[in-house]
Amino acid sequence: MDKNNSIQLFENKTIRSAWNEETEEYYFSVVDAVKALTDTDNPRRYWSDLKRRLQSEGSQLYEKIVQLKMKAADGKMRTTDAANTEQLLRIIQSVPSPKAEPFKLWLAEVGKERIDETIDPELSIDRALETYLKKGYTREWINQRLQAIQVRKELTDEWRDRGVKQGAEYAILTDEITRAWSGMSTRQYKNFKGLKKENLRDNMSTAEIVLNMLAEVSTTEISKAENPASFEENRIIAQKGGSIAGDARKSLEATTKKAIITPKNAQQLNEVVIKAIEGIIDNDDKE
């Protein structure tokens, strides 16, 4: 993860970050974030006091903080406390600072939206449509993407009914499908497109989305027909479903004389949480 160290800007202050390719997560220097939010002259002491307060309140956050080597001001790699996005958000919630307040309000708004979507799931579809439009996607592409979401949901419902465990097993089967139709694992596919945290499907062309949908639909239908009783049987079916789309890709490429899978990716807004923080702070200042 050291080679992926980078600097994020927050109101002209730096917050060191590192990308973990295995877990596909950014980790941020907690001390840097505390300093940016509080302007304290001793961010390490501030963080130390905050840790004790959180522990006294029963929080288990500190147990999840990791120690990573990041480049210090003197250019040397030194160990520092680092938090992923979720943990950093929790820390921000505990910082009594005017700079943290706009972000706390944003978190409250997001929480309300999630509750509303639980009550009325259609709201999540409307919000997804609005978000994609703001990111500059065409309506044609968005329609395909929303259909792909439904296809994926039907597949995961089928996996759940067959006893496949959400999380690691879903990821393994998804990898089998992706490799069978694209010739690459999910991680290789994302690397090919230069992606990190971004969603792979959000960076697919229309043709790629359609082929991925065909792979997942095929897997779902084969599973319903064969009634797999074990994870290994589900793995074999995932390979079969992906291969159907893989054959379609090869046939199309042979006809068009060009590769279907492209390294092009969609330009992302808000790649990491720091950019989100900057935008919220900037908007608050303007208001």
HUJO-V601936 format. One record per residue. N is the residue number from 1. RES is the residue in one letter. PHI is phi in whole degrees, -180 to 180 (none if undefined). OMEGA is omega in whole degrees, 0 to 359 (999 if undefined). Layout:
# HUJO-V601936
n->N res->RES phi->PHI omega->OMEGA
n->N res->RES phi->PHI omega->OMEGA
This chain:
# HUJO-V601936
n->1 res->M phi->none omega->182
n->2 res->D phi->-58 omega->184
n->3 res->K phi->-69 omega->180
n->4 res->N phi->-99 omega->179
n->5 res->N phi->-61 omega->178
n->6 res->S phi->-151 omega->181
n->7 res->I phi->-114 omega->175
n->8 res->Q phi->-109 omega->181
n->9 res->L phi->-94 omega->177
n->10 res->F phi->-138 omega->182
n->11 res->E phi->51 omega->178
n->12 res->N phi->66 omega->175
n->13 res->K phi->-116 omega->186
n->14 res->T phi->-101 omega->173
n->15 res->I phi->-125 omega->181
n->16 res->R phi->-69 omega->180
n->17 res->S phi->-142 omega->178
n->18 res->A phi->-140 omega->180
n->19 res->W phi->-103 omega->176
n->20 res->N phi->-101 omega->185
n->21 res->E phi->-67 omega->183
n->22 res->E phi->-68 omega->180
n->23 res->T phi->-93 omega->181
n->24 res->E phi->55 omega->180
n->25 res->E phi->-139 omega->170
n->26 res->Y phi->-86 omega->172
n->27 res->Y phi->-121 omega->185
n->28 res->F phi->-120 omega->176
n->29 res->S phi->-67 omega->182
n->30 res->V phi->-66 omega->180
n->31 res->V phi->-61 omega->179
n->32 res->D phi->-64 omega->181
n->33 res->A phi->-65 omega->179
n->34 res->V phi->-62 omega->180
n->35 res->K phi->-64 omega->181
n->36 res->A phi->-66 omega->184
n->37 res->L phi->-85 omega->187
n->38 res->T phi->-115 omega->184
n->39 res->D phi->62 omega->179
n->40 res->T phi->-68 omega->178
n->41 res->D phi->-81 omega->181
n->42 res->N phi->-133 omega->184
n->43 res->P phi->-63 omega->179
n->44 res->R phi->-66 omega->178
n->45 res->R phi->-67 omega->179
n->46 res->Y phi->-60 omega->180
n->47 res->W phi->-65 omega->179
n->48 res->S phi->-63 omega->179
n->49 res->D phi->-66 omega->180
n->50 res->L phi->-65 omega->178
n->51 res->K phi->-60 omega->180
n->52 res->R phi->-63 omega->180
n->53 res->R phi->-65 omega->180
n->54 res->L phi->-62 omega->179
n->55 res->Q phi->-65 omega->180
n->56 res->S phi->-66 omega->179
n->57 res->E phi->-88 omega->179
n->58 res->G phi->91 omega->180
n->59 res->S phi->-73 omega->177
n->60 res->Q phi->-104 omega->183
n->61 res->L phi->-58 omega->186
n->62 res->Y phi->-61 omega->180
n->63 res->E phi->-65 omega->182
n->64 res->K phi->-95 omega->179
n->65 res->I phi->-69 omega->180
n->66 res->V phi->-111 omega->178
n->67 res->Q phi->-104 omega->179
n->68 res->L phi->-128 omega->175
n->69 res->K phi->-88 omega->177
n->70 res->M phi->-132 omega->184
n->71 res->K phi->-71 omega->180
n->72 res->A phi->-85 omega->182
n->73 res->A phi->-61 omega->180
n->74 res->D phi->-84 omega->178
n->75 res->G phi->88 omega->181
n->76 res->K phi->-92 omega->178
n->77 res->M phi->-83 omega->181
n->78 res->R phi->-126 omega->181
n->79 res->T phi->-74 omega->179
n->80 res->T phi->-147 omega->177
n->81 res->D phi->-67 omega->181
n->82 res->A phi->-134 omega->182
n->83 res->A phi->-127 omega->174
n->84 res->N phi->-79 omega->186
n->85 res->T phi->-59 omega->181
n->86 res->E phi->-61 omega->181
n->87 res->Q phi->-67 omega->179
n->88 res->L phi->-64 omega->177
n->89 res->L phi->-61 omega->179
n->90 res->R phi->-64 omega->179
n->91 res->I phi->-64 omega->180
n->92 res->I phi->-59 omega->179
n->93 res->Q phi->-61 omega->184
n->94 res->S phi->-96 omega->182
n->95 res->V phi->-93 omega->178
n->96 res->P phi->-80 omega->184
n->97 res->S phi->-143 omega->177
n->98 res->P phi->-56 omega->181
n->99 res->K phi->-71 omega->180
n->100 res->A phi->-85 omega->186
n->101 res->E phi->-60 omega->178
n->102 res->P phi->-59 omega->180
n->103 res->F phi->-72 omega->177
n->104 res->K phi->-63 omega->178
n->105 res->L phi->-63 omega->178
n->106 res->W phi->-64 omega->179
n->107 res->L phi->-63 omega->178
n->108 res->A phi->-64 omega->179
n->109 res->E phi->-65 omega->179
n->110 res->V phi->-63 omega->179
n->111 res->G phi->-61 omega->178
n->112 res->K phi->-64 omega->179
n->113 res->E phi->-61 omega->180
n->114 res->R phi->-65 omega->178
n->115 res->I phi->-65 omega->179
n->116 res->D phi->-61 omega->181
n->117 res->E phi->-70 omega->176
n->118 res->T phi->-67 omega->179
n->119 res->I phi->-73 omega->182
n->120 res->D phi->-131 omega->184
n->121 res->P phi->-56 omega->180
n->122 res->E phi->-61 omega->179
n->123 res->L phi->-62 omega->181
n->124 res->S phi->-67 omega->178
n->125 res->I phi->-68 omega->178
n->126 res->D phi->-62 omega->181
n->127 res->R phi->-68 omega->178
n->128 res->A phi->-63 omega->179
n->129 res->L phi->-60 omega->181
n->130 res->E phi->-63 omega->181
n->131 res->T phi->-64 omega->180
n->132 res->Y phi->-64 omega->178
n->133 res->L phi->-63 omega->180
n->134 res->K phi->-65 omega->179
n->135 res->K phi->-83 omega->175
n->136 res->G phi->95 omega->178
n->137 res->Y phi->-73 omega->177
n->138 res->T phi->-77 omega->180
n->139 res->R phi->-65 omega->179
n->140 res->E phi->-63 omega->180
n->141 res->W phi->-65 omega->182
n->142 res->I phi->-61 omega->179
n->143 res->N phi->-60 omega->177
n->144 res->Q phi->-64 omega->182
n->145 res->R phi->-66 omega->179
n->146 res->L phi->-66 omega->175
n->147 res->Q phi->-65 omega->179
n->148 res->A phi->-64 omega->178
n->149 res->I phi->-63 omega->179
n->150 res->Q phi->-65 omega->179
n->151 res->V phi->-62 omega->179
n->152 res->R phi->-63 omega->180
n->153 res->K phi->-63 omega->179
n->154 res->E phi->-64 omega->179
n->155 res->L phi->-68 omega->181
n->156 res->T phi->-67 omega->174
n->157 res->D phi->-63 omega->179
n->158 res->E phi->-64 omega->178
n->159 res->W phi->-61 omega->180
n->160 res->R phi->-61 omega->180
n->161 res->D phi->-65 omega->181
n->162 res->R phi->-92 omega->176
n->163 res->G phi->87 omega->177
n->164 res->V phi->-72 omega->184
n->165 res->K phi->-85 omega->179
n->166 res->Q phi->-65 omega->180
n->167 res->G phi->108 omega->186
n->168 res->A phi->-61 omega->182
n->169 res->E phi->-70 omega->174
n->170 res->Y phi->-58 omega->182
n->171 res->A phi->-63 omega->180
n->172 res->I phi->-64 omega->180
n->173 res->L phi->-67 omega->177
n->174 res->T phi->-62 omega->178
n->175 res->D phi->-61 omega->179
n->176 res->E phi->-62 omega->180
n->177 res->I phi->-64 omega->183
n->178 res->T phi->-62 omega->181
n->179 res->R phi->-65 omega->183
n->180 res->A phi->-68 omega->183
n->181 res->W phi->-97 omega->184
n->182 res->S phi->-105 omega->183
n->183 res->G phi->86 omega->180
n->184 res->M phi->-135 omega->172
n->185 res->S phi->-72 omega->179
n->186 res->T phi->-59 omega->180
n->187 res->R phi->-65 omega->178
n->188 res->Q phi->-63 omega->179
n->189 res->Y phi->-62 omega->180
n->190 res->K phi->-66 omega->177
n->191 res->N phi->-63 omega->179
n->192 res->F phi->-60 omega->180
n->193 res->K phi->-93 omega->179
n->194 res->G phi->72 omega->184
n->195 res->L phi->-101 omega->173
n->196 res->K phi->-124 omega->182
n->197 res->K phi->-79 omega->185
n->198 res->E phi->-60 omega->178
n->199 res->N phi->-72 omega->182
n->200 res->L phi->-60 omega->182
n->201 res->R phi->-64 omega->178
n->202 res->D phi->-70 omega->181
n->203 res->N phi->-116 omega->177
n->204 res->M phi->-94 omega->171
n->205 res->S phi->-74 omega->179
n->206 res->T phi->-58 omega->180
n->207 res->A phi->-64 omega->179
n->208 res->E phi->-65 omega->179
n->209 res->I phi->-61 omega->181
n->210 res->V phi->-62 omega->179
n->211 res->L phi->-67 omega->178
n->212 res->N phi->-65 omega->176
n->213 res->M phi->-63 omega->179
n->214 res->L phi->-61 omega->179
n->215 res->A phi->-63 omega->183
n->216 res->E phi->-75 omega->176
n->217 res->V phi->-62 omega->180
n->218 res->S phi->-61 omega->179
n->219 res->T phi->-61 omega->179
n->220 res->T phi->-61 omega->183
n->221 res->E phi->-67 omega->178
n->222 res->I phi->-65 omega->179
n->223 res->S phi->-63 omega->179
n->224 res->K phi->-64 omega->181
n->225 res->A phi->-78 omega->187
n->226 res->E phi->-101 omega->178
n->227 res->N phi->50 omega->181
n->228 res->P phi->-62 omega->183
n->229 res->A phi->-112 omega->181
n->230 res->S phi->-141 omega->179
n->231 res->F phi->-64 omega->181
n->232 res->E phi->-64 omega->177
n->233 res->E phi->-66 omega->176
n->234 res->N phi->-65 omega->179
n->235 res->R phi->-65 omega->179
n->236 res->I phi->-63 omega->179
n->237 res->I phi->-66 omega->177
n->238 res->A phi->-61 omega->178
n->239 res->Q phi->-65 omega->179
n->240 res->K phi->-62 omega->181
n->241 res->G phi->-63 omega->178
n->242 res->G phi->-65 omega->182
n->243 res->S phi->-66 omega->178
n->244 res->I phi->-62 omega->177
n->245 res->A phi->-70 omega->178
n->246 res->G phi->-63 omega->177
n->247 res->D phi->-64 omega->178
n->248 res->A phi->-64 omega->178
n->249 res->R phi->-62 omega->181
n->250 res->K phi->-63 omega->179
n->251 res->S phi->-65 omega->179
n->252 res->L phi->-66 omega->179
n->253 res->E phi->-65 omega->179
n->254 res->A phi->-66 omega->181
n->255 res->T phi->-77 omega->184
n->256 res->T phi->-88 omega->181
n->257 res->K phi->62 omega->177
n->258 res->K phi->-148 omega->182
n->259 res->A phi->-72 omega->178
n->260 res->I phi->-82 omega->181
n->261 res->I phi->-78 omega->185
n->262 res->T phi->-116 omega->177
n->263 res->P phi->-76 omega->181
n->264 res->K phi->-67 omega->176
n->265 res->N phi->-132 omega->180
n->266 res->A phi->-76 omega->178
n->267 res->Q phi->-69 omega->184
n->268 res->Q phi->-98 omega->169
n->269 res->L phi->-98 omega->178
n->270 res->N phi->59 omega->183
n->271 res->E phi->-65 omega->180
n->272 res->V phi->-137 omega->186
n->273 res->V phi->-62 omega->181
n->274 res->I phi->-62 omega->179
n->275 res->K phi->-65 omega->178
n->276 res->A phi->-66 omega->179
n->277 res->I phi->-61 omega->181
n->278 res->E phi->-58 omega->182
n->279 res->G phi->-65 omega->181
n->280 res->I phi->-67 omega->180
n->281 res->I phi->-64 omega->181
n->282 res->D phi->-62 omega->180
n->283 res->N phi->-63 omega->180
n->284 res->D phi->-65 omega->179
n->285 res->D phi->-64 omega->181
n->286 res->K phi->-66 omega->180
n->287 res->E phi->-68 omega->999
